[in-house]
């Protein structure tokens, strides 16, 4: 019986050590420093504020601002196709997004993706809110 108890104690100690080691590793940051991350499949709505700025709202009520490097005004009244470049649902930064106007195929070049704070999201004018 003693060898069985010793084995059980050893197994419990090993599991405890694994749990501690697993907890000791820092969690992967949701957003790398200086970058905003979002899951493309979570985008619920979008709204252009001007030819260079698109606001996005996700299903968890997070707001993002997407700035374009050139005017994308032709897309303002059209459906956009927002697709991750790497076919990975999570995108960190504007470079990971491929944006096209559905009707014309025009490309909108994303330059900067910013996750807005709750205060910044609340400050979006009602006519620009997605």
C-alpha positions in Angstrom: 0.0 0.0 0.0 2.8 2.4 0.7 4.2 2.2 -2.9 0.7 3.1 -4.1 0.4 6.0 -1.8 3.9 7.1 -2.8 3.0 6.9 -6.5 -0.3 8.9 -5.9 1.6 11.6 -4.0 4.2 11.8 -6.7 1.5 12.1 -9.4 -0.2 14.8 -7.4 3.1 16.7 -7.0 3.8 16.4 -10.7 0.3 17.7 -11.6 0.7 20.6 -9.1 4.1 21.5 -10.6 2.6 21.4 -14.1 -0.2 23.7 -13.0 2.2 26.1 -11.5 4.5 26.1 -14.5 1.6 26.7 -16.8 0.4 29.6 -14.7 3.9 31.1 -14.5 4.0 31.7 -18.3 2.7 35.2 -19.2 -0.5 35.1 -21.3 -0.1 36.2 -24.9 -1.1 39.8 -25.1 -4.4 40.4 -26.9 -2.9 43.3 -28.7 0.8 43.7 -29.5 2.3 47.1 -28.4 1.1 49.8 -30.7 -1.4 47.6 -32.6 -5.1 47.1 -32.4 -6.3 43.5 -32.9 -9.8 42.4 -33.9 -11.5 39.3 -35.2 -12.9 40.0 -38.7 -15.8 37.6 -38.2 -16.9 39.8 -35.2 -17.5 43.0 -37.2 -21.1 43.8 -37.0 -21.3 47.2 -38.8 -19.2 49.8 -40.5 -19.7 53.5 -41.3 -17.6 56.0 -43.2 -17.0 59.3 -41.4 -15.1 60.8 -44.4 -13.1 59.5 -47.4 -10.2 58.5 -45.2 -12.0 57.1 -42.1 -14.1 54.1 -41.5 -15.6 53.2 -38.1 -16.2 49.6 -37.2 -18.3 48.1 -34.4 -17.8 44.5 -33.3 -20.3 42.1 -31.7 -18.8 42.8 -28.2 -19.5 46.5 -28.6 -15.9 47.5 -29.3 -15.2 50.3 -31.7 -12.3 50.7 -34.1 -11.2 53.4 -36.5 -9.7 52.4 -39.8 -7.7 55.1 -41.6 -7.0 54.8 -45.3 -3.9 55.9 -47.0 -5.9 57.4 -49.9 -9.5 58.4 -50.5 -11.9 55.6 -50.4 -15.0 57.8 -50.8 -16.4 55.8 -53.7 -17.0 53.0 -51.2 -19.1 55.2 -48.9 -22.5 54.0 -50.2 -21.4 50.5 -51.3 -20.9 47.2 -49.5 -17.4 46.5 -48.4 -15.7 43.2 -48.4 -13.3 43.1 -45.5 -11.0 40.1 -45.6 -8.0 39.2 -43.5 -4.9 39.0 -45.8 -3.5 35.9 -44.1 -6.9 34.1 -43.9 -6.6 34.2 -40.2 -9.7 35.6 -38.4 -7.6 37.7 -36.0 -6.0 40.7 -37.5 -3.5 42.9 -35.7 -3.0 46.2 -37.5 -4.3 47.6 -40.8 -1.7 45.8 -42.9 -3.6 42.5 -42.2 -6.8 43.7 -43.9 -7.7 43.5 -47.5 -10.7 45.8 -48.2 -12.6 45.9 -51.5 -15.8 47.6 -52.7 -18.1 44.8 -53.6 -19.8 46.5 -56.6 -16.7 47.8 -58.3 -13.7 45.7 -57.0 -12.0 49.0 -56.0 -9.4 48.4 -53.3 -9.2 50.6 -50.2 -5.7 50.7 -48.7 -5.9 50.5 -44.9 -3.1 52.5 -43.3 -4.0 52.4 -39.5 -6.3 50.4 -37.3 -7.0 51.9 -33.9 -9.2 50.4 -31.1 -11.1 53.2 -29.5 -11.5 53.7 -25.8 -15.0 53.8 -24.5 -14.7 57.6 -24.2 -13.5 57.9 -27.8 -16.3 55.6 -29.0 -18.9 57.7 -27.1 -17.5 60.8 -28.8 -18.2 59.5 -32.4 -21.0 61.8 -33.8 -24.3 59.9 -34.1 -24.3 60.2 -37.9 -20.9 58.5 -38.1 -21.6 55.8 -35.5 -21.7 52.3 -37.0 
